Amino acid sequence: METALQRAKELVGRMTLAEKCSQMRYNAPAIERLGVPAYNWWNEALHGVARAGAATVFPQAIGMAASFNAPLLHKVATAISDEARAKYNQYKRFGETKIYQGLTFWSPNINIFRDPRWGRGHETYGEDPYLTGRMGTAFVKGMQGDDPRYRKVDATLKHFAVHSGPEGLRHSFDARPTERDLRETYLWAFKYCVDHAKPAAVMGAYNRVNGEPACASQQLLQDILYGEWGFDGYVVSDCGAINDINAHHHVTETQAESSALAVRKGCALNCGSAYAALLAAVDAGLIDEETITHAVEKLFESRFKLGMFDEDCPYDSIPYDVVECDEHLSLSRRMAQESIVLLKNDGILPLKKEMNVAVIGPNADDHSVLLGNYNGTPSRDYTILRGIQDAAQGKVLYARGCHIFKDGVGDWEEHPLNEAIIAAQHSDVVVLCLGLNPSMEGEEEDAYNGDMSGDKSTLCLPKSQLKLFEALKELKTPIVLVNVTGSSVDLRPFVDDCRAVVQLFYPGAEGGNALADVLYGAVSPSGRLPITFYKGDEQLGEFTDYNMDGRTYRYMHEKPLYPFGYGLSYTNFAYENVTRTETEVRLTVRNTGSMDAWRSVLAFLRDGQEAGVNGRLAGFEKVFVPAGQAKEVRIELCPEVLALFREGADLELCLDTLD
């Protein structure tokens, strides 16, 4: 049987130069004489099939990272790819595959969330390279499937590399990390995923890295990705990034020069229009046809591996009724439960179901905060308010309280603050839902932060929300704060006066149900922070400085408000019989409380003689422990993390956090 590459070589060998060049654009036209249908390569599936009609919407990536449950994420990705295949199986009956209807998905985002002001940070798996690598690997494997001949879908690691803001500068910015930071932070998760998951594709970033455009970099693409790492997939540009090479980076003068440079360095597929100039580039002697041919062969090798030209691909039988099926909705709810992080609790949680509850705040009944960005469209969803209404046995009052960022109201507008005060006065407890929404932290040119291009200028919540909180705390009704964000914000104004603080990352369509499950004690919270919650802006360095010194839990100089890995439970755990060898940690996890619960056990290692490094996450496992019982846990220490320490170092083991 011919391999996919052999079949690709035979087919591409029958194409003209013009036909080959046409297939290197994301919206590749049909070649009717060869039986090649039109195909659009652009699809999104960050936390569910996106922009393609109804689909199961799972928690945003940062929330799934908070679960610290890689096997569960693998199940999520398997469900996503099942829905993706089911949709493709129907779409292809129309004779061509349009945008968001194909099998080549530009997910996951495994950039490191190095600075909490970055608007796209909630698309990532957090600030730690090992956590990102583990979760990214689980996602890629679940997406691509395990058939020995066919891939279910293509997963794409993005954005390669050294990309984490500022968004407003991304088309011209030159990120200049040290060699150590480049290898130990910005490239580490990419290499881990390439080694452990064999992703089909990598997407290049907009920015330059040490002077070279990322989509046309000798160092990143030729020397490291294809050379050192032996990557055998294809590289796609971010959308419009090839045009940036001449228009904004000024490395070249024309689109033809930019396109030729990118293809020569290994970028086979262009999201954008620049590769329309490839024919002119060949005519001008900027690139030869053999290099074009090699790139197109890579692309068609992928299409053959996806079974696009075959009748016997097993994934063609996945039926459409898997989309938003009960199993997937249940899985979304479970992942949302495990993504919730309890930061403070004086005993008020779990709530008694018969209590009268005032659900207050701009995020209480906001559907957008369930979905994050790069999201699908659920046919039904559950806001925080709806989840509590469905779970409560007492009276539930609702008040928006304030606009999420606008301060004050006009004469002819409603006065939501008064409504909030009334609701709180008639309730036993306030569930106060503050935070951000996806229009306030996101990609370039998002509306609220237009001047910041989607990034945040501060960690402080808007004054409108602070004013609401100040009014409510004067009433003495107990307050449970639910902070709904995709990133770290300054929680200092709230933590002392709230009886409990819950971090809810954008939780997916089942988010309201999952939060109610936690608030009322149907499940114990088990999430842990995948990012540092800084005390405030004063703990942040210059946004454009890509030096990692002082950033994230590994390199911070000061104590944060809540550290990476922090998360409380409704029960108590004891760690017994802890032993460590060079390659693993073994321990007994005993649930000494009265509630069944999941527990993520995190293993950090640190070398007291290594200057500037507080320690590194080297392994984690999640285990379910019934009340009064114990479970044996084995944590494999990551060899790639161990290799970062000096030879012969006397390493200290820290469990759960570095505190």
ChimeraX attribute file (.defattr): number of C-alpha atoms within 10 A of each C-alpha:
attribute: neighborCount
match mode: 1-to-1
recipient: residues
	/A:1	5
	/A:2	7
	/A:3	12
	/A:4	20
	/A:5	18
	/A:6	14
	/A:7	16
	/A:8	21
	/A:9	18
	/A:10	11
	/A:11	15
	/A:12	23
	/A:13	14
	/A:14	11
	/A:15	15
	/A:16	11
	/A:17	17
	/A:18	11
	/A:19	17
	/A:20	24
	/A:21	23
	/A:22	20
	/A:23	25
	/A:24	25
	/A:25	23
	/A:26	21
	/A:27	21
	/A:28	21
	/A:29	17
	/A:30	16
	/A:31	15
	/A:32	9
	/A:33	7
	/A:34	11
	/A:35	9
	/A:36	15
	/A:37	17
	/A:38	17
	/A:39	23
	/A:40	22
	/A:41	25
	/A:42	18
	/A:43	23
	/A:44	27
	/A:45	25
	/A:46	27
	/A:47	31
	/A:48	28
	/A:49	32
	/A:50	25
	/A:51	17
	/A:52	19
	/A:53	13
	/A:54	17
	/A:55	27
	/A:56	33
	/A:57	33
	/A:58	36
	/A:59	33
	/A:60	29
	/A:61	29
	/A:62	29
	/A:63	36
	/A:64	31
	/A:65	30
	/A:66	30
	/A:67	29
	/A:68	29
	/A:69	24
	/A:70	21
	/A:71	16
	/A:72	20
	/A:73	27
	/A:74	20
	/A:75	19
	/A:76	26
	/A:77	26
	/A:78	22
	/A:79	27
	/A:80	30
	/A:81	28
	/A:82	25
	/A:83	26
	/A:84	32
	/A:85	26
	/A:86	20
	/A:87	26
	/A:88	20
	/A:89	19
	/A:90	13
	/A:91	15
	/A:92	16
	/A:93	9
	/A:94	8
	/A:95	10
	/A:96	16
	/A:97	20
	/A:98	18
	/A:99	15
	/A:100	22
	/A:101	28
	/A:102	26
	/A:103	28
	/A:104	25
	/A:105	26
	/A:106	23
	/A:107	26
	/A:108	27
	/A:109	23
	/A:110	33
	/A:111	30
	/A:112	25
	/A:113	31
	/A:114	25
	/A:115	26
	/A:116	31
	/A:117	25
	/A:118	25
	/A:119	30
	/A:120	25
	/A:121	30
	/A:122	27
	/A:123	26
	/A:124	27
	/A:125	31
	/A:126	30
	/A:127	27
	/A:128	24
	/A:129	26
	/A:130	24
	/A:131	24
	/A:132	27
	/A:133	22
	/A:134	25
	/A:135	28
	/A:136	32
	/A:137	28
	/A:138	24
	/A:139	30
	/A:140	29
	/A:141	24
	/A:142	25
	/A:143	29
	/A:144	24
	/A:145	18
	/A:146	11
	/A:147	11
	/A:148	7
	/A:149	14
	/A:150	20
	/A:151	24
	/A:152	27
	/A:153	27
	/A:154	26
	/A:155	28
	/A:156	24
	/A:157	28
	/A:158	24
	/A:159	27
	/A:160	28
	/A:161	28
	/A:162	26
	/A:163	28
	/A:164	27
	/A:165	29
	/A:166	22
	/A:167	22
	/A:168	17
	/A:169	16
	/A:170	21
	/A:171	21
	/A:172	19
	/A:173	21
	/A:174	22
	/A:175	24
	/A:176	17
	/A:177	18
	/A:178	13
	/A:179	10
	/A:180	11
	/A:181	17
	/A:182	18
	/A:183	14
	/A:184	16
	/A:185	21
	/A:186	26
	/A:187	21
	/A:188	22
	/A:189	26
	/A:190	28
	/A:191	20
	/A:192	20
	/A:193	23
	/A:194	24
	/A:195	14
	/A:196	15
	/A:197	20
	/A:198	18
	/A:199	25
	/A:200	23
	/A:201	24
	/A:202	28
	/A:203	27
	/A:204	28
	/A:205	26
	/A:206	31
	/A:207	31
	/A:208	26
	/A:209	23
	/A:210	15
	/A:211	14
	/A:212	18
	/A:213	32
	/A:214	33
	/A:215	36
	/A:216	27
	/A:217	23
	/A:218	18
	/A:219	16
	/A:220	23
	/A:221	26
	/A:222	19
	/A:223	14
	/A:224	16
	/A:225	23
	/A:226	17
	/A:227	13
	/A:228	12
	/A:229	16
	/A:230	13
	/A:231	21
	/A:232	15
	/A:233	20
	/A:234	23
	/A:235	30
	/A:236	30
	/A:237	27
	/A:238	22
	/A:239	18
	/A:240	15
	/A:241	31
	/A:242	36
	/A:243	24
	/A:244	24
	/A:245	30
	/A:246	20
	/A:247	17
	/A:248	17
	/A:249	22
	/A:250	14
	/A:251	17
	/A:252	17
	/A:253	12
	/A:254	16
	/A:255	23
	/A:256	25
	/A:257	22
	/A:258	30
	/A:259	32
	/A:260	27
	/A:261	24
	/A:262	28
	/A:263	24
	/A:264	21
	/A:265	22
	/A:266	23
	/A:267	27
	/A:268	29
	/A:269	27
	/A:270	29
	/A:271	21
	/A:272	17
	/A:273	17
	/A:274	21
	/A:275	28
	/A:276	18
	/A:277	17
	/A:278	27
	/A:279	23
	/A:280	17
	/A:281	21
	/A:282	16
	/A:283	11
	/A:284	12
	/A:285	10
	/A:286	17
	/A:287	21
	/A:288	15
	/A:289	16
	/A:290	10
	/A:291	15
	/A:292	21
	/A:293	19
	/A:294	16
	/A:295	24
	/A:296	25
	/A:297	24
	/A:298	21
	/A:299	22
	/A:300	20
	/A:301	22
	/A:302	24
	/A:303	22
	/A:304	20
	/A:305	23
	/A:306	22
	/A:307	20
	/A:308	18
	/A:309	13
	/A:310	10
	/A:311	8
	/A:312	9
	/A:313	17
	/A:314	13
	/A:315	20
	/A:316	17
	/A:317	11
	/A:318	16
	/A:319	15
	/A:320	17
	/A:321	11
	/A:322	20
	/A:323	22
	/A:324	21
	/A:325	15
	/A:326	12
	/A:327	12
	/A:328	23
	/A:329	21
	/A:330	14
	/A:331	20
	/A:332	26
	/A:333	25
	/A:334	21
	/A:335	29
	/A:336	30
	/A:337	31
	/A:338	30
	/A:339	34
	/A:340	30
	/A:341	27
	/A:342	26
	/A:343	20
	/A:344	21
	/A:345	17
	/A:346	9
	/A:347	10
	/A:348	15
	/A:349	19
	/A:350	19
	/A:351	17
	/A:352	15
	/A:353	16
	/A:354	11
	/A:355	15
	/A:356	20
	/A:357	26
	/A:358	28
	/A:359	30
	/A:360	31
	/A:361	30
	/A:362	23
	/A:363	29
	/A:364	26
	/A:365	22
	/A:366	17
	/A:367	18
	/A:368	17
	/A:369	28
	/A:370	30
	/A:371	27
	/A:372	30
	/A:373	23
	/A:374	18
	/A:375	25
	/A:376	25
	/A:377	18
	/A:378	21
	/A:379	12
	/A:380	12
	/A:381	20
	/A:382	22
	/A:383	25
	/A:384	27
	/A:385	26
	/A:386	19
	/A:387	21
	/A:388	26
	/A:389	20
	/A:390	13
	/A:391	16
	/A:392	19
	/A:393	14
	/A:394	15
	/A:395	15
	/A:396	20
	/A:397	20
	/A:398	21
	/A:399	23
	/A:400	22
	/A:401	29
	/A:402	29
	/A:403	19
	/A:404	20
	/A:405	17
	/A:406	11
	/A:407	13
	/A:408	15
	/A:409	13
	/A:410	7
	/A:411	7
	/A:412	6
	/A:413	8
	/A:414	11
	/A:415	15
	/A:416	19
	/A:417	24
	/A:418	15
	/A:419	18
	/A:420	25
	/A:421	20
	/A:422	15
	/A:423	23
	/A:424	29
	/A:425	16
	/A:426	16
	/A:427	19
	/A:428	17
	/A:429	22
	/A:430	28
	/A:431	24
	/A:432	28
	/A:433	26
	/A:434	25
	/A:435	30
	/A:436	22
	/A:437	25
	/A:438	23
	/A:439	19
	/A:440	23
	/A:441	28
	/A:442	27
	/A:443	24
	/A:444	21
	/A:445	16
	/A:446	18
	/A:447	16
	/A:448	18
	/A:449	19
	/A:450	15
	/A:451	14
	/A:452	23
	/A:453	24
	/A:454	27
	/A:455	27
	/A:456	22
	/A:457	15
	/A:458	15
	/A:459	20
	/A:460	18
	/A:461	17
	/A:462	17
	/A:463	16
	/A:464	18
	/A:465	21
	/A:466	17
	/A:467	15
	/A:468	23
	/A:469	24
	/A:470	13
	/A:471	13
	/A:472	23
	/A:473	17
	/A:474	10
	/A:475	12
	/A:476	11
	/A:477	18
	/A:478	19
	/A:479	24
	/A:480	26
	/A:481	27
	/A:482	24
	/A:483	20
	/A:484	22
	/A:485	25
	/A:486	31
	/A:487	30
	/A:488	25
	/A:489	24
	/A:490	18
	/A:491	21
	/A:492	13
	/A:493	13
	/A:494	18
	/A:495	16
	/A:496	11
	/A:497	18
	/A:498	20
	/A:499	19
	/A:500	23
	/A:501	25
	/A:502	23
	/A:503	25
	/A:504	27
	/A:505	32
	/A:506	31
	/A:507	36
	/A:508	33
	/A:509	30
	/A:510	30
	/A:511	34
	/A:512	28
	/A:513	26
	/A:514	28
	/A:515	30
	/A:516	24
	/A:517	21
	/A:518	23
	/A:519	24
	/A:520	17
	/A:521	17
	/A:522	16
	/A:523	22
	/A:524	25
	/A:525	29
	/A:526	25
	/A:527	32
	/A:528	31
	/A:529	28
	/A:530	28
	/A:531	27
	/A:532	28
	/A:533	22
	/A:534	27
	/A:535	20
	/A:536	17
	/A:537	15
	/A:538	9
	/A:539	14
	/A:540	18
	/A:541	15
	/A:542	8
	/A:543	15
	/A:544	15
	/A:545	13
	/A:546	23
	/A:547	17
	/A:548	22
	/A:549	15
	/A:550	16
	/A:551	22
	/A:552	26
	/A:553	27
	/A:554	21
	/A:555	16
	/A:556	19
	/A:557	15
	/A:558	12
	/A:559	12
	/A:560	16
	/A:561	15
	/A:562	17
	/A:563	20
	/A:564	26
	/A:565	23
	/A:566	21
	/A:567	24
	/A:568	18
	/A:569	22
	/A:570	21
	/A:571	17
	/A:572	16
	/A:573	19
	/A:574	11
	/A:575	15
	/A:576	13
	/A:577	10
	/A:578	13
	/A:579	12
	/A:580	15
	/A:581	9
	/A:582	10
	/A:583	11
	/A:584	16
	/A:585	18
	/A:586	16
	/A:587	17
	/A:588	17
	/A:589	22
	/A:590	19
	/A:591	24
	/A:592	17
	/A:593	17
	/A:594	12
	/A:595	19
	/A:596	19
	/A:597	21
	/A:598	21
	/A:599	28
	/A:600	21
	/A:601	23
	/A:602	20
	/A:603	22
	/A:604	21
	/A:605	22
	/A:606	21
	/A:607	17
	/A:608	14
	/A:609	11
	/A:610	12
	/A:611	8
	/A:612	14
	/A:613	17
	/A:614	19
	/A:615	22
	/A:616	24
	/A:617	28
	/A:618	23
	/A:619	23
	/A:620	25
	/A:621	17
	/A:622	19
	/A:623	15
	/A:624	16
	/A:625	20
	/A:626	17
	/A:627	17
	/A:628	14
	/A:629	13
	/A:630	18
	/A:631	14
	/A:632	14
	/A:633	18
	/A:634	17
	/A:635	19
	/A:636	18
	/A:637	21
	/A:638	16
	/A:639	13
	/A:640	13
	/A:641	17
	/A:642	18
	/A:643	9
	/A:644	10
	/A:645	17
	/A:646	12
	/A:647	8
	/A:648	6
	/A:649	13
	/A:650	13
	/A:651	17
	/A:652	11
	/A:653	19
	/A:654	16
	/A:655	17
	/A:656	17
	/A:657	18
	/A:658	21
	/A:659	10
